[in-house]
């Protein structure tokens, strides 16, 4: 983890992210399966609630209420049959402009559990489609 990620209160996944753990993850699953599993993992690990739920758009917002407050936006998009991309954005609510890696750790936790539930195809592989 670089200093920039450590001294920030926000982490976001992306197709070409320089950190492998934060690259878009692709799973062999339907949009509905990945969407449901991602929400279930958040509810399992964090105290909070789904504040916005839009399965047709493949997007949800989860408000973490403790131990640290955070806002998690999950995006699930099917790129081909049984090839679904899952991305996250996590913003931590802190009095300082730093969360000491908490937002990155949230994303890593979600992806680790998703890999246990769904078959990972790869990360950052949009050029292959």
Secondary structure, DSSP 8 states (H G I E B T S, - for coil): --HHHHT-SEEE-BTT-SSGGGB-EEEES-HHHHHHHHHHHHHHHSEEEEEEEETTTTEEEEEEEESSEEEEEEEEEEEETTEEEEEEEEEEE-SSS--TTHHHHHHHHHHHHHHHHSEEEEES-GGG-
